[in-house]
Amino acid sequence: MSRDTAWEQRWRGALAERQAQGLYRRPRLLERRDGVHARLEGRDCLVFCSNDYLGLADHPVISAALAQAASEVGTGSGAAHLISGHHREHEALEAELADWLGRPRALLFSTGYMANMGVINALAEPGDTVYEDVLNHASLLDGGWLSRGRMQRYAHGDVAALDAALAQTSGRALIATDAVFSMDGDLAPLPALAELAARREALLVVDDAHGFGVLGNGPGSVAHFGLTPDQVPVYIGTLGKALGTFGAFVAGSETLIDYLIQRARTYIYTTAPPPALAAATRAALGLARHDTWRREHLVDLVARFRDGARRLGLPLMASDTPIQPLWVGDAARAMALGAALLEAGYWVTPIRPPTVPPGTARLRITLTAAHTPAQVEGLLGALARCLDAPAGAPG
Ligand SMILES: *Cc1c(COP(=O)(O)O)cnc(C)c1O
C-alpha cells in the first residue's frame, strides 16, 4: 500500500483531467506478432501503425545475426564507448553507415532521442540561437530547450519566416528539422533550408528518422532531394524504424564526429548498446541497402492507398511517404474510430494532443513493405465503413 501523499493527490488530479479531456493514454499489450499480423489484447489484427517500414523488424536473417553475435560476445557492452564498451561490431557498423551515406564518419547513439538531445546540446553554445520547426519531434525540441543556446520555433516549413528571423539574429544559428514529419508524413523543404543555411552561415541539422532506409532509394531524405553532405552537414538517422532494430547515429565530417565524441553528453555518459545489436543492425543494413524491392513495393502501396482513399473521399493529408494520416480533428472521435477499426481487425493508432496540436487529432496509418495490396484494400474498406458512421456510433 502506498501512502496518499500530496504528490499522489497531484498525480491523481492530473490523471483525472486527462481522462476527462479524452487524452488519457496507456500502452496496448502486444501478445504476439508475426510480420504485420498481431494479437493485441486477445484480438487478432493487422498492424497499420508500426514504423517498421521495410518489414525488417522480425526478419530471420537479422534475428540470426543477433543470436549468433550474442553467443559470441554476450549481451552487455559492459561500459560506455569511451571507457571499455566500444566493440569492433560498433566500429564496423559506424563505418558501414558512413559508407552508405557517403559521409566521412558516423557515430552511434543508444536511441534517436538521445542522439537529438546530445547533438543539439553539444553544438549550441551560449549566444547561439537554435531554430526549430514547430512540428519537430519532441527529442529535437527538448534538445533545443535544454541547450545553452536560445530556442526559437518557426511556423511549420516556413522558410521565409525563418529567413526573416535569421536576418535579425546576432551570434551563430542552428536550424534543426525533422526531414519527414513523424505525425504528418510530409517532407521538410530541405533544398530551401539548405540554401538559406548556406546564405546565412547557419548550421543545418536534419533528423531523418522516417526517411533513412526509405527515401532516396535508401540513404534517405538528403539523397531524395539530391543534396550533398556539405549542404546538410549534420545528419541524424534512427535504426529502430526502417532498419528494424534499435538505436541511432549521427553522420558528418571527421571534425564534427570528433567534436561530438568529446561533447555529446548522451554519447559519453551512457552504456554503449549491446555489440550483438550492432551486429544485427549490420545485417539489417545489408538487406536495406541491397534489396531495393522492399522500397519499390512500399511506393506502390502508398500510391494504392492514396488512390483508394481519394476515391472513397477519405480525409487524406498531404504526404507521399509511408506515413499516411487521416484527419479527424476531435480527440474523442479519433479514439472511437481507432476502437471501431480494431473491432474490424485493423490496428491503427489515434494520435492526440499533446503529440499533435490541439484540435488536430488524426489516425496515423503507416504502410510497410510487409503489407500486401489486398491488406491495404481491406484497410480502405474498413476505413470507409468506420468514417461514414455517425460520430459516437462508428462501425
Ligand atoms: C522516433 C523518432 C525519434 C526517436 O528515435 P528513437 O530511436 O525511437 O529514440 C527521433 N526523431 C524522430 C523524428 C522520430 O520519429
Residues whose N, C-alpha, C, O or C-beta is under 5 A from the ligand:
A	BS01	LIG	T111 G112 Y113 H137 S139 D178 V180 S182 D207 A209 T238 G240 G247 A248
